[in-house]
Amino acid sequence: MRDAIYQDGVDLLGYTTWGCIDPVSAGTGEMNKRYGFIYVDRDNVGNGVLKRSKKKSFYWYKDVIDSNGASIE
């Protein structure tokens, strides 16, 4: 993002993430994709108790928000 702004002159107004928790596939119920900030204790066959745990990326994004983006390097 920083390169797009400073090198390419992109007029970036904001940034949002795909989702905050690991998604469950609506079609298959699979949990293969783990790109949320919060891990969900569930596997593709339904094992797990659905406990949610904050990932390192949760704290990274929190810092980005708290610093209004100044912490991004």
PQR file with spaces between the fields and no chain letter, atoms N, CA, C, O and H, PARSE charges and radii, in Angstrom:
ATOM       1  N    MET     1       0.818   -1.172    0.000 -0.4000 1.5000
ATOM       2  CA   MET     1       0.000    0.000    0.000 -0.0000 2.0000
ATOM       3  C    MET     1       0.876    1.257    0.000  0.5500 1.7000
ATOM       4  O    MET     1       0.651    2.206   -0.750 -0.5500 1.4000
ATOM       5  N    ARG     2       1.868    1.218    0.861 -0.4000 1.5000
ATOM       6  CA   ARG     2       2.748    2.389    0.966 -0.0000 2.0000
ATOM       7  C    ARG     2       3.402    2.702   -0.374  0.5500 1.7000
ATOM       8  O    ARG     2       3.465    3.863   -0.780 -0.5500 1.4000
ATOM       9  H    ARG     2       2.051    0.446    1.471  0.4000 1.0000
ATOM      10  N    ASP     3       3.891    1.663   -1.067 -0.4000 1.5000
ATOM      11  CA   ASP     3       4.504    1.867   -2.382 -0.0000 2.0000
ATOM      12  C    ASP     3       3.495    2.414   -3.382  0.5500 1.7000
ATOM      13  O    ASP     3       3.823    3.281   -4.193 -0.5500 1.4000
ATOM      14  H    ASP     3       3.839    0.720   -0.738  0.4000 1.0000
ATOM      15  N    ALA     4       2.277    1.910   -3.325 -0.4000 1.5000
ATOM      16  CA   ALA     4       1.243    2.392   -4.246 -0.0000 2.0000
ATOM      17  C    ALA     4       0.975    3.878   -4.022  0.5500 1.7000
ATOM      18  O    ALA     4       0.765    4.629   -4.975 -0.5500 1.4000
ATOM      19  H    ALA     4       2.010    1.206   -2.667  0.4000 1.0000
ATOM      20  N    ILE     5       0.985    4.291   -2.773 -0.4000 1.5000
ATOM      21  CA   ILE     5       0.733    5.699   -2.450 -0.0000 2.0000
ATOM      22  C    ILE     5       1.907    6.583   -2.864  0.5500 1.7000
ATOM      23  O    ILE     5       1.733    7.568   -3.581 -0.5500 1.4000
ATOM      24  H    ILE     5       1.155    3.681   -1.999  0.4000 1.0000
ATOM      25  N    TYR     6       3.105    6.219   -2.404 -0.4000 1.5000
ATOM      26  CA   TYR     6       4.254    7.098   -2.585 -0.0000 2.0000
ATOM      27  C    TYR     6       4.967    6.947   -3.918  0.5500 1.7000
ATOM      28  O    TYR     6       5.490    7.925   -4.452 -0.5500 1.4000
ATOM      29  H    TYR     6       3.247    5.419   -1.821  0.4000 1.0000
ATOM      30  N    GLN     7       4.995    5.744   -4.460 -0.4000 1.5000
ATOM      31  CA   GLN     7       5.703    5.543   -5.724 -0.0000 2.0000
ATOM      32  C    GLN     7       4.796    5.721   -6.937  0.5500 1.7000
ATOM      33  O    GLN     7       5.202    6.277   -7.957 -0.5500 1.4000
ATOM      34  H    GLN     7       4.571    4.950   -4.026  0.4000 1.0000
ATOM      35  N    ASP     8       3.562    5.238   -6.808 -0.4000 1.5000
ATOM      36  CA   ASP     8       2.653    5.277   -7.953 -0.0000 2.0000
ATOM      37  C    ASP     8       1.638    6.407   -7.890  0.5500 1.7000
ATOM      38  O    ASP     8       0.911    6.642   -8.855 -0.5500 1.4000
ATOM      39  H    ASP     8       3.232    4.786   -5.980  0.4000 1.0000
ATOM      40  N    GLY     9       1.582    7.113   -6.759 -0.4000 1.5000
ATOM      41  CA   GLY     9       0.674    8.241   -6.639 -0.0000 2.0000
ATOM      42  C    GLY     9      -0.788    7.868   -6.469  0.5500 1.7000
ATOM      43  O    GLY     9      -1.673    8.661   -6.792 -0.5500 1.4000
ATOM      44  H    GLY     9       2.173    6.923   -5.975  0.4000 1.0000
ATOM      45  N    VAL    10      -1.051    6.670   -5.965 -0.4000 1.5000
ATOM      46  CA   VAL    10      -2.432    6.234   -5.750 -0.0000 2.0000
ATOM      47  C    VAL    10      -3.053    7.069   -4.639  0.5500 1.7000
ATOM      48  O    VAL    10      -2.452    7.246   -3.579 -0.5500 1.4000
ATOM      49  H    VAL    10      -0.332    6.026   -5.703  0.4000 1.0000
ATOM      50  N    ASP    11      -4.252    7.581   -4.878 -0.4000 1.5000
ATOM      51  CA   ASP    11      -4.977    8.380   -3.897 -0.0000 2.0000
ATOM      52  C    ASP    11      -5.804    7.427   -3.028  0.5500 1.7000
ATOM      53  O    ASP    11      -7.002    7.251   -3.249 -0.5500 1.4000
ATOM      54  H    ASP    11      -4.741    7.437   -5.739  0.4000 1.0000
ATOM      55  N    LEU    12      -5.151    6.820   -2.044 -0.4000 1.5000
ATOM      56  CA   LEU    12      -5.785    5.817   -1.195 -0.0000 2.0000
ATOM      57  C    LEU    12      -6.566    6.496   -0.085  0.5500 1.7000
ATOM      58  O    LEU    12      -6.004    7.262    0.697 -0.5500 1.4000
ATOM      59  H    LEU    12      -4.177    6.963   -1.864  0.4000 1.0000
ATOM      60  N    LEU    13      -7.852    6.219   -0.016 -0.4000 1.5000
ATOM      61  CA   LEU    13      -8.701    6.825    1.002 -0.0000 2.0000
ATOM      62  C    LEU    13      -8.878    5.934    2.221  0.5500 1.7000
ATOM      63  O    LEU    13      -9.165    6.428    3.312 -0.5500 1.4000
ATOM      64  H    LEU    13      -8.309    5.597   -0.651  0.4000 1.0000
ATOM      65  N    GLY    14      -8.712    4.635    2.052 -0.4000 1.5000
ATOM      66  CA   GLY    14      -8.906    3.720    3.175 -0.0000 2.0000
ATOM      67  C    GLY    14      -8.511    2.314    2.792  0.5500 1.7000
ATOM      68  O    GLY    14      -8.200    2.025    1.637 -0.5500 1.4000
ATOM      69  H    GLY    14      -8.479    4.233    1.167  0.4000 1.0000
ATOM      70  N    TYR    15      -8.530    1.453    3.777 -0.4000 1.5000
ATOM      71  CA   TYR    15      -8.152    0.058    3.570 -0.0000 2.0000
ATOM      72  C    TYR    15      -9.011   -0.792    4.485  0.5500 1.7000
ATOM      73  O    TYR    15      -9.236   -0.441    5.643 -0.5500 1.4000
ATOM      74  H    TYR    15      -8.783    1.688    4.715  0.4000 1.0000
ATOM      75  N    THR    16      -9.484   -1.892    3.970 -0.4000 1.5000
ATOM      76  CA   THR    16     -10.248   -2.815    4.798 -0.0000 2.0000
ATOM      77  C    THR    16      -9.755   -4.227    4.547  0.5500 1.7000
ATOM      78  O    THR    16      -9.209   -4.523    3.484 -0.5500 1.4000
ATOM      79  H    THR    16      -9.302   -2.176    3.029  0.4000 1.0000
ATOM      80  N    THR    17      -9.944   -5.076    5.501 -0.4000 1.5000
ATOM      81  CA   THR    17      -9.506   -6.461    5.366 -0.0000 2.0000
ATOM      82  C    THR    17     -10.657   -7.324    4.871  0.5500 1.7000
ATOM      83  O    THR    17     -11.811   -6.897    4.857 -0.5500 1.4000
ATOM      84  H    THR    17     -10.387   -4.836    6.365  0.4000 1.0000
ATOM      85  N    TRP    18     -10.324   -8.539    4.466 -0.4000 1.5000
ATOM      86  CA   TRP    18     -11.347   -9.454    3.952 -0.0000 2.0000
ATOM      87  C    TRP    18     -12.321   -9.839    5.050  0.5500 1.7000
ATOM      88  O    TRP    18     -13.534   -9.767    4.854 -0.5500 1.4000
ATOM      89  H    TRP    18      -9.386   -8.886    4.477  0.4000 1.0000
ATOM      90  N    GLY    19     -11.818  -10.238    6.181 -0.4000 1.5000
ATOM      91  CA   GLY    19     -12.672  -10.640    7.290 -0.0000 2.0000
ATOM      92  C    GLY    19     -11.860  -10.770    8.562  0.5500 1.7000
ATOM      93  O    GLY    19     -10.647  -10.970    8.515 -0.5500 1.4000
ATOM      94  H    GLY    19     -10.832  -10.296    6.340  0.4000 1.0000
ATOM      95  N    CYS    20     -12.524  -10.656    9.691 -0.4000 1.5000
ATOM      96  CA   CYS    20     -11.760  -10.685   10.942 -0.0000 2.0000
ATOM      97  C    CYS    20     -11.575  -12.096   11.499  0.5500 1.7000
ATOM      98  O    CYS    20     -10.600  -12.348   12.207 -0.5500 1.4000
ATOM      99  H    CYS    20     -13.510  -10.494    9.730  0.4000 1.0000
ATOM     100  N    ILE    21     -12.489  -13.020   11.195 -0.4000 1.5000
ATOM     101  CA   ILE    21     -12.320  -14.380   11.699 -0.0000 2.0000
ATOM     102  C    ILE    21     -12.130  -15.352   10.547  0.5500 1.7000
ATOM     103  O    ILE    21     -12.523  -15.073    9.414 -0.5500 1.4000
ATOM     104  H    ILE    21     -13.281  -12.815   10.620  0.4000 1.0000
ATOM     105  N    ASP    22     -11.526  -16.495   10.844 -0.4000 1.5000
ATOM     106  CA   ASP    22     -11.355  -17.525    9.823 -0.0000 2.0000
ATOM     107  C    ASP    22     -12.733  -17.917    9.296  0.5500 1.7000
ATOM     108  O    ASP    22     -13.623  -18.248   10.079 -0.5500 1.4000
ATOM     109  H    ASP    22     -11.207  -16.722   11.764  0.4000 1.0000
ATOM     110  N    PRO    23     -12.917  -17.882    7.979 -0.5600 1.5000
ATOM     111  CA   PRO    23     -14.241  -18.134    7.421  0.2800 2.0000
ATOM     112  C    PRO    23     -14.559  -19.620    7.273  0.5500 1.7000
ATOM     113  O    PRO    23     -13.671  -20.452    7.091 -0.5500 1.4000
ATOM     114  N    VAL    24     -15.838  -19.920    7.356 -0.4000 1.5000
ATOM     115  CA   VAL    24     -16.354  -21.248    7.034 -0.0000 2.0000
ATOM     116  C    VAL    24     -16.948  -21.143    5.638  0.5500 1.7000
ATOM     117  O    VAL    24     -17.742  -20.243    5.365 -0.5500 1.4000
ATOM     118  H    VAL    24     -16.559  -19.244    7.504  0.4000 1.0000
ATOM     119  N    SER    25     -16.568  -22.062    4.753 -0.4000 1.5000
ATOM     120  CA   SER    25     -17.098  -22.046    3.397 -0.0000 2.0000
ATOM     121  C    SER    25     -18.607  -22.262    3.429  0.5500 1.7000
ATOM     122  O    SER    25     -19.088  -23.232    4.015 -0.5500 1.4000
ATOM     123  H    SER    25     -15.923  -22.793    4.975  0.4000 1.0000
ATOM     124  N    ALA    26     -19.344  -21.366    2.805 -0.4000 1.5000
ATOM     125  CA   ALA    26     -20.800  -21.484    2.772 -0.0000 2.0000
ATOM     126  C    ALA    26     -21.249  -22.708    1.987  0.5500 1.7000
ATOM     127  O    ALA    26     -22.271  -23.316    2.308 -0.5500 1.4000
ATOM     128  H    ALA    26     -18.953  -20.578    2.329  0.4000 1.0000
ATOM     129  N    GLY    27     -20.492  -23.069    0.963 -0.4000 1.5000
ATOM     130  CA   GLY    27     -20.887  -24.192    0.119 -0.0000 2.0000
ATOM     131  C    GLY    27     -20.527  -25.558    0.668  0.5500 1.7000
ATOM     132  O    GLY    27     -21.296  -26.510    0.536 -0.5500 1.4000
ATOM     133  H    GLY    27     -19.662  -22.575    0.702  0.4000 1.0000
ATOM     134  N    THR    28     -19.341  -25.657    1.293 -0.4000 1.5000
ATOM     135  CA   THR    28     -18.852  -26.972    1.717 -0.0000 2.0000
ATOM     136  C    THR    28     -18.657  -27.108    3.221  0.5500 1.7000
ATOM     137  O    THR    28     -18.501  -28.223    3.720 -0.5500 1.4000
ATOM     138  H    THR    28     -18.716  -24.884    1.400  0.4000 1.0000
ATOM     139  N    GLY    29     -18.663  -26.010    3.946 -0.4000 1.5000
ATOM     140  CA   GLY    29     -18.419  -26.053    5.383 -0.0000 2.0000
ATOM     141  C    GLY    29     -16.954  -26.226    5.748  0.5500 1.7000
ATOM     142  O    GLY    29     -16.624  -26.422    6.918 -0.5500 1.4000
ATOM     143  H    GLY    29     -18.790  -25.104    3.541  0.4000 1.0000
ATOM     144  N    GLU    30     -16.068  -26.155    4.751 -0.4000 1.5000
ATOM     145  CA   GLU    30     -14.638  -26.347    4.991 -0.0000 2.0000
ATOM     146  C    GLU    30     -14.013  -25.134    5.679  0.5500 1.7000
ATOM     147  O    GLU    30     -14.500  -24.008    5.576 -0.5500 1.4000
ATOM     148  H    GLU    30     -16.336  -25.996    3.800  0.4000 1.0000
ATOM     149  N    MET    31     -12.923  -25.408    6.378 -0.4000 1.5000
ATOM     150  CA   MET    31     -12.181  -24.367    7.091 -0.0000 2.0000
ATOM     151  C    MET    31     -10.753  -24.258    6.581  0.5500 1.7000
ATOM     152  O    MET    31      -9.860  -23.877    7.338 -0.5500 1.4000
ATOM     153  H    MET    31     -12.528  -26.323    6.462  0.4000 1.0000
ATOM     154  N    ASN    32     -10.515  -24.584    5.308 -0.4000 1.5000
ATOM     155  CA   ASN    32      -9.156  -24.566    4.755 -0.0000 2.0000
ATOM     156  C    ASN    32      -8.516  -23.190    4.771  0.5500 1.7000
ATOM     157  O    ASN    32      -7.318  -23.070    5.027 -0.5500 1.4000
ATOM     158  H    ASN    32     -11.240  -24.893    4.692  0.4000 1.0000
ATOM     159  N    LYS    33      -9.279  -22.170    4.506 -0.4000 1.5000
ATOM     160  CA   LYS    33      -8.726  -20.822    4.395 -0.0000 2.0000
ATOM     161  C    LYS    33      -8.671  -20.186    5.779  0.5500 1.7000
ATOM     162  O    LYS    33      -9.686  -20.051    6.464 -0.5500 1.4000
ATOM     163  H    LYS    33     -10.253  -22.268    4.298  0.4000 1.0000
ATOM     164  N    ARG    34      -7.464  -19.800    6.171 -0.4000 1.5000
ATOM     165  CA   ARG    34      -7.244  -19.251    7.509 -0.0000 2.0000
ATOM     166  C    ARG    34      -6.665  -17.851    7.396  0.5500 1.7000
ATOM     167  O    ARG    34      -5.518  -17.627    7.781 -0.5500 1.4000
ATOM     168  H    ARG    34      -6.640  -19.909    5.615  0.4000 1.0000
ATOM     169  N    TYR    35      -7.437  -16.908    6.876 -0.4000 1.5000
ATOM     170  CA   TYR    35      -6.885  -15.572    6.708 -0.0000 2.0000
ATOM     171  C    TYR    35      -7.552  -14.523    7.577  0.5500 1.7000
ATOM     172  O    TYR    35      -7.463  -13.331    7.282 -0.5500 1.4000
ATOM     173  H    TYR    35      -8.369  -17.091    6.563  0.4000 1.0000
ATOM     174  N    GLY    36      -8.204  -14.935    8.621 -0.4000 1.5000
ATOM     175  CA   GLY    36      -8.764  -13.978    9.566 -0.0000 2.0000
ATOM     176  C    GLY    36      -7.749  -13.593   10.630  0.5500 1.7000
ATOM     177  O    GLY    36      -6.688  -14.207   10.735 -0.5500 1.4000
ATOM     178  H    GLY    36      -8.275  -15.903    8.860  0.4000 1.0000
ATOM     179  N    PHE    37      -8.070  -12.592   11.408 -0.4000 1.5000
ATOM     180  CA   PHE    37      -7.235  -12.174   12.533 -0.0000 2.0000
ATOM     181  C    PHE    37      -7.488  -13.046   13.759  0.5500 1.7000
ATOM     182  O    PHE    37      -6.695  -13.077   14.700 -0.5500 1.4000
ATOM     183  H    PHE    37      -8.932  -12.092   11.323  0.4000 1.0000
ATOM     184  N    ILE    38      -8.608  -13.747   13.720 -0.4000 1.5000
ATOM     185  CA   ILE    38      -9.010  -14.587   14.842 -0.0000 2.0000
ATOM     186  C    ILE    38      -9.138  -16.025   14.359  0.5500 1.7000
ATOM     187  O    ILE    38      -9.890  -16.315   13.428 -0.5500 1.4000
ATOM     188  H    ILE    38      -9.253  -13.721   12.956  0.4000 1.0000
ATOM     189  N    TYR    39      -8.397  -16.920   15.000 -0.4000 1.5000
ATOM     190  CA   TYR    39      -8.411  -18.343   14.662 -0.0000 2.0000
ATOM     191  C    TYR    39      -9.664  -18.982   15.248  0.5500 1.7000
ATOM     192  O    TYR    39     -10.033  -18.700   16.388 -0.5500 1.4000
ATOM     193  H    TYR    39      -7.786  -16.685   15.755  0.4000 1.0000
ATOM     194  N    VAL    40     -10.318  -19.839   14.472 -0.4000 1.5000
ATOM     195  CA   VAL    40     -11.482  -20.584   14.942 -0.0000 2.0000
ATOM     196  C    VAL    40     -11.100  -22.057   15.031  0.5500 1.7000
ATOM     197  O    VAL    40     -10.660  -22.657   14.050 -0.5500 1.4000
ATOM     198  H    VAL    40     -10.019  -20.068   13.546  0.4000 1.0000
ATOM     199  N    ASP    41     -11.273  -22.630   16.217 -0.4000 1.5000
ATOM     200  CA   ASP    41     -10.926  -24.030   16.466 -0.0000 2.0000
ATOM     201  C    ASP    41     -11.981  -24.947   15.838  0.5500 1.7000
ATOM     202  O    ASP    41     -12.933  -25.379   16.487 -0.5500 1.4000
ATOM     203  H    ASP    41     -11.630  -22.143   17.014  0.4000 1.0000
ATOM     204  N    ARG    42     -11.773  -25.221   14.564 -0.4000 1.5000
ATOM     205  CA   ARG    42     -12.679  -26.105   13.819 -0.0000 2.0000
ATOM     206  C    ARG    42     -11.919  -26.616   12.618  0.5500 1.7000
ATOM     207  O    ARG    42     -11.159  -25.865   12.006 -0.5500 1.4000
ATOM     208  H    ARG    42     -11.000  -24.870   14.036  0.4000 1.0000
ATOM     209  N    ASP    43     -12.106  -27.886   12.261 -0.4000 1.5000
ATOM     210  CA   ASP    43     -11.453  -28.413   11.065 -0.0000 2.0000
ATOM     211  C    ASP    43     -12.497  -28.755   10.008  0.5500 1.7000
ATOM     212  O    ASP    43     -13.690  -28.532   10.213 -0.5500 1.4000
ATOM     213  H    ASP    43     -12.724  -28.496   12.758  0.4000 1.0000
ATOM     214  N    ASN    44     -12.051  -29.292    8.889 -0.4000 1.5000
ATOM     215  CA   ASN    44     -12.941  -29.544    7.755 -0.0000 2.0000
ATOM     216  C    ASN    44     -13.998  -30.609    8.010  0.5500 1.7000
ATOM     217  O    ASN    44     -15.016  -30.644    7.318 -0.5500 1.4000
ATOM     218  H    ASN    44     -11.082  -29.473    8.722  0.4000 1.0000
ATOM     219  N    VAL    45     -13.775  -31.470    8.984 -0.4000 1.5000
ATOM     220  CA   VAL    45     -14.766  -32.518    9.258 -0.0000 2.0000
ATOM     221  C    VAL    45     -15.624  -32.195   10.468  0.5500 1.7000
ATOM     222  O    VAL    45     -16.417  -33.029   10.906 -0.5500 1.4000
ATOM     223  H    VAL    45     -12.948  -31.442    9.545  0.4000 1.0000
ATOM     224  N    GLY    46     -15.477  -31.005   11.009 -0.4000 1.5000
ATOM     225  CA   GLY    46     -16.327  -30.562   12.106 -0.0000 2.0000
ATOM     226  C    GLY    46     -15.747  -30.745   13.494  0.5500 1.7000
ATOM     227  O    GLY    46     -16.420  -30.450   14.481 -0.5500 1.4000
ATOM     228  H    GLY    46     -14.832  -30.327   10.654  0.4000 1.0000
ATOM     229  N    ASN    47     -14.511  -31.227   13.598 -0.4000 1.5000
ATOM     230  CA   ASN    47     -13.876  -31.364   14.911 -0.0000 2.0000
ATOM     231  C    ASN    47     -13.481  -29.999   15.444  0.5500 1.7000
ATOM     232  O    ASN    47     -13.107  -29.106   14.682 -0.5500 1.4000
ATOM     233  H    ASN    47     -13.964  -31.468   12.796  0.4000 1.0000
ATOM     234  N    GLY    48     -13.565  -29.846   16.738 -0.4000 1.5000
ATOM     235  CA   GLY    48     -13.212  -28.588   17.380 -0.0000 2.0000
ATOM     236  C    GLY    48     -14.392  -28.052   18.161  0.5500 1.7000
ATOM     237  O    GLY    48     -15.524  -28.509   18.001 -0.5500 1.4000
ATOM     238  H    GLY    48     -13.869  -30.571   17.357  0.4000 1.0000
ATOM     239  N    VAL    49     -14.116  -27.086   19.000 -0.4000 1.5000
ATOM     240  CA   VAL    49     -15.157  -26.537   19.870 -0.0000 2.0000
ATOM     241  C    VAL    49     -15.531  -25.098   19.495  0.5500 1.7000
ATOM     242  O    VAL    49     -16.250  -24.424   20.233 -0.5500 1.4000
ATOM     243  H    VAL    49     -13.197  -26.715   19.130  0.4000 1.0000
ATOM     244  N    LEU    50     -15.042  -24.639   18.351 -0.4000 1.5000
ATOM     245  CA   LEU    50     -15.305  -23.284   17.850 -0.0000 2.0000
ATOM     246  C    LEU    50     -14.725  -22.188   18.746  0.5500 1.7000
ATOM     247  O    LEU    50     -15.167  -21.041   18.689 -0.5500 1.4000
ATOM     248  H    LEU    50     -14.458  -25.186   17.752  0.4000 1.0000
ATOM     249  N    LYS    51     -13.730  -22.543   19.578 -0.4000 1.5000
ATOM     250  CA   LYS    51     -13.060  -21.534   20.396 -0.0000 2.0000
ATOM     251  C    LYS    51     -12.326  -20.568   19.479  0.5500 1.7000
ATOM     252  O    LYS    51     -11.724  -20.978   18.486 -0.5500 1.4000
ATOM     253  H    LYS    51     -13.371  -23.475   19.624  0.4000 1.0000
ATOM     254  N    ARG    52     -12.377  -19.310   19.810 -0.4000 1.5000
ATOM     255  CA   ARG    52     -11.713  -18.288   19.014 -0.0000 2.0000
ATOM     256  C    ARG    52     -10.492  -17.766   19.759  0.5500 1.7000
ATOM     257  O    ARG    52     -10.542  -17.524   20.965 -0.5500 1.4000
ATOM     258  H    ARG    52     -12.865  -18.978   20.617  0.4000 1.0000
ATOM     259  N    SER    53      -9.388  -17.594   19.021 -0.4000 1.5000
ATOM     260  CA   SER    53      -8.135  -17.107   19.601 -0.0000 2.0000
ATOM     261  C    SER    53      -7.549  -16.032   18.697  0.5500 1.7000
ATOM     262  O    SER    53      -7.541  -16.174   17.475 -0.5500 1.4000
ATOM     263  H    SER    53      -9.347  -17.791   18.042  0.4000 1.0000
ATOM     264  N    LYS    54      -7.061  -14.963   19.301 -0.4000 1.5000
ATOM     265  CA   LYS    54      -6.449  -13.885   18.528 -0.0000 2.0000
ATOM     266  C    LYS    54      -5.107  -14.344   17.978  0.5500 1.7000
ATOM     267  O    LYS    54      -4.299  -14.924   18.703 -0.5500 1.4000
ATOM     268  H    LYS    54      -7.067  -14.847   20.294  0.4000 1.0000
ATOM     269  N    LYS    55      -4.868  -14.082   16.686 -0.4000 1.5000
ATOM     270  CA   LYS    55      -3.589  -14.389   16.044 -0.0000 2.0000
ATOM     271  C    LYS    55      -2.658  -13.178   16.170  0.5500 1.7000
ATOM     272  O    LYS    55      -3.085  -12.100   16.583 -0.5500 1.4000
ATOM     273  H    LYS    55      -5.525  -13.611   16.097  0.4000 1.0000
ATOM     274  N    LYS    56      -1.391  -13.364   15.813 -0.4000 1.5000
ATOM     275  CA   LYS    56      -0.438  -12.244   15.815 -0.0000 2.0000
ATOM     276  C    LYS    56      -0.934  -11.114   14.922  0.5500 1.7000
ATOM     277  O    LYS    56      -0.737   -9.937   15.224 -0.5500 1.4000
ATOM     278  H    LYS    56      -1.043  -14.240   15.478  0.4000 1.0000
ATOM     279  N    SER    57      -1.576  -11.484   13.822 -0.4000 1.5000
ATOM     280  CA   SER    57      -2.067  -10.469   12.886 -0.0000 2.0000
ATOM     281  C    SER    57      -3.149   -9.593   13.512  0.5500 1.7000
ATOM     282  O    SER    57      -3.333   -8.449   13.094 -0.5500 1.4000
ATOM     283  H    SER    57      -1.736  -12.440   13.577  0.4000 1.0000
ATOM     284  N    PHE    58      -3.865  -10.112   14.506 -0.4000 1.5000
ATOM     285  CA   PHE    58      -4.863   -9.314   15.221 -0.0000 2.0000
ATOM     286  C    PHE    58      -4.186   -8.106   15.852  0.5500 1.7000
ATOM     287  O    PHE    58      -4.658   -6.978   15.710 -0.5500 1.4000
ATOM     288  H    PHE    58      -3.715  -11.040   14.846  0.4000 1.0000
ATOM     289  N    TYR    59      -3.088   -8.343   16.544 -0.4000 1.5000
ATOM     290  CA   TYR    59      -2.379   -7.261   17.237 -0.0000 2.0000
ATOM     291  C    TYR    59      -1.697   -6.315   16.252  0.5500 1.7000
ATOM     292  O    TYR    59      -1.600   -5.113   16.502 -0.5500 1.4000
ATOM     293  H    TYR    59      -2.704   -9.259   16.659  0.4000 1.0000
ATOM     294  N    TRP    60      -1.225   -6.864   15.130 -0.4000 1.5000
ATOM     295  CA   TRP    60      -0.637   -6.018   14.090 -0.0000 2.0000
ATOM     296  C    TRP    60      -1.691   -5.044   13.560  0.5500 1.7000
ATOM     297  O    TRP    60      -1.429   -3.846   13.453 -0.5500 1.4000
ATOM     298  H    TRP    60      -1.304   -7.840   14.927  0.4000 1.0000
ATOM     299  N    TYR    61      -2.871   -5.550   13.230 -0.4000 1.5000
ATOM     300  CA   TYR    61      -3.913   -4.692   12.672 -0.0000 2.0000
ATOM     301  C    TYR    61      -4.421   -3.702   13.717  0.5500 1.7000
ATOM     302  O    TYR    61      -4.735   -2.559   13.387 -0.5500 1.4000
ATOM     303  H    TYR    61      -3.083   -6.524   13.317  0.4000 1.0000
ATOM     304  N    LYS    62      -4.503   -4.130   14.959 -0.4000 1.5000
ATOM     305  CA   LYS    62      -4.899   -3.221   16.034 -0.0000 2.0000
ATOM     306  C    LYS    62      -3.926   -2.047   16.108  0.5500 1.7000
ATOM     307  O    LYS    62      -4.338   -0.899   16.272 -0.5500 1.4000
ATOM     308  H    LYS    62      -4.249   -5.059   15.227  0.4000 1.0000
ATOM     309  N    ASP    63      -2.633   -2.343   15.985 -0.4000 1.5000
ATOM     310  CA   ASP    63      -1.614   -1.297   16.012 -0.0000 2.0000
ATOM     311  C    ASP    63      -1.752   -0.360   14.813  0.5500 1.7000
ATOM     312  O    ASP    63      -1.586    0.853   14.948 -0.5500 1.4000
ATOM     313  H    ASP    63      -2.298   -3.276   15.852  0.4000 1.0000
ATOM     314  N    VAL    64      -2.051   -0.913   13.656 -0.4000 1.5000
ATOM     315  CA   VAL    64      -2.265   -0.087   12.462 -0.0000 2.0000
ATOM     316  C    VAL    64      -3.422    0.879   12.696  0.5500 1.7000
ATOM     317  O    VAL    64      -3.325    2.063   12.371 -0.5500 1.4000
ATOM     318  H    VAL    64      -2.186   -1.898   13.546  0.4000 1.0000
ATOM     319  N    ILE    65      -4.512    0.373   13.260 -0.4000 1.5000
ATOM     320  CA   ILE    65      -5.677    1.222   13.525 -0.0000 2.0000
ATOM     321  C    ILE    65      -5.342    2.276   14.576  0.5500 1.7000
ATOM     322  O    ILE    65      -5.627    3.460   14.396 -0.5500 1.4000
ATOM     323  H    ILE    65      -4.591   -0.588   13.524  0.4000 1.0000
ATOM     324  N    ASP    66      -4.730    1.828   15.685 -0.4000 1.5000
ATOM     325  CA   ASP    66      -4.403    2.762   16.773 -0.0000 2.0000
ATOM     326  C    ASP    66      -3.469    3.882   16.328  0.5500 1.7000
ATOM     327  O    ASP    66      -3.565    5.006   16.820 -0.5500 1.4000
ATOM     328  H    ASP    66      -4.498    0.866   15.831  0.4000 1.0000
ATOM     329  N    SER    67      -2.563    3.577   15.395 -0.4000 1.5000
ATOM     330  CA   SER    67      -1.591    4.581   14.944 -0.0000 2.0000
ATOM     331  C    SER    67      -2.050    5.310   13.683  0.5500 1.7000
ATOM     332  O    SER    67      -1.312    6.120   13.124 -0.5500 1.4000
ATOM     333  H    SER    67      -2.485    2.663   14.995  0.4000 1.0000
ATOM     334  N    ASN    68      -3.263    5.019   13.243 -0.4000 1.5000
ATOM     335  CA   ASN    68      -3.799    5.611   12.015 -0.0000 2.0000
ATOM     336  C    ASN    68      -2.881    5.337   10.822  0.5500 1.7000
ATOM     337  O    ASN    68      -2.713    6.173    9.935 -0.5500 1.4000
ATOM     338  H    ASN    68      -3.862    4.360   13.697  0.4000 1.0000
ATOM     339  N    GLY    69      -2.292    4.133   10.831 -0.4000 1.5000
ATOM     340  CA   GLY    69      -1.450    3.711    9.716 -0.0000 2.0000
ATOM     341  C    GLY    69       0.010    4.100    9.816  0.5500 1.7000
ATOM     342  O    GLY    69       0.818    3.671    8.992 -0.5500 1.4000
ATOM     343  H    GLY    69      -2.428    3.454   11.552  0.4000 1.0000
ATOM     344  N    ALA    70       0.368    4.904   10.808 -0.4000 1.5000
ATOM     345  CA   ALA    70       1.757    5.362   10.923 -0.0000 2.0000
ATOM     346  C    ALA    70       2.724    4.224   11.243  0.5500 1.7000
ATOM     347  O    ALA    70       3.920    4.337   10.976 -0.5500 1.4000
ATOM     348  H    ALA    70      -0.288    5.253   11.478  0.4000 1.0000
ATOM     349  N    SER    71       2.221    3.134   11.810 -0.4000 1.5000
ATOM     350  CA   SER    71       3.100    2.018   12.188 -0.0000 2.0000
ATOM     351  C    SER    71       3.466    1.112   11.020  0.5500 1.7000
ATOM     352  O    SER    71       4.321    0.239   11.168 -0.5500 1.4000
ATOM     353  H    SER    71       1.249    3.041   12.027  0.4000 1.0000
ATOM     354  N    ILE    72       2.844    1.300    9.869 -0.4000 1.5000
ATOM     355  CA   ILE    72       3.123    0.457    8.703 -0.0000 2.0000
ATOM     356  C    ILE    72       4.476    0.840    8.127  0.5500 1.7000
ATOM     357  O    ILE    72       4.751    2.014    7.878 -0.5500 1.4000
ATOM     358  H    ILE    72       2.150    2.010    9.749  0.4000 1.0000
ATOM     359  N    GLU    73       5.315   -0.167    7.917 -0.4000 1.5000
ATOM     360  CA   GLU    73       6.636    0.091    7.327 -0.0000 2.0000
ATOM     361  C    GLU    73       6.737   -0.550    5.974  0.5500 1.7000
ATOM     362  O    GLU    73       7.772   -0.446    5.317 -0.5500 1.4000
ATOM     363  H    GLU    73       5.091   -1.121    8.119  0.4000 1.0000
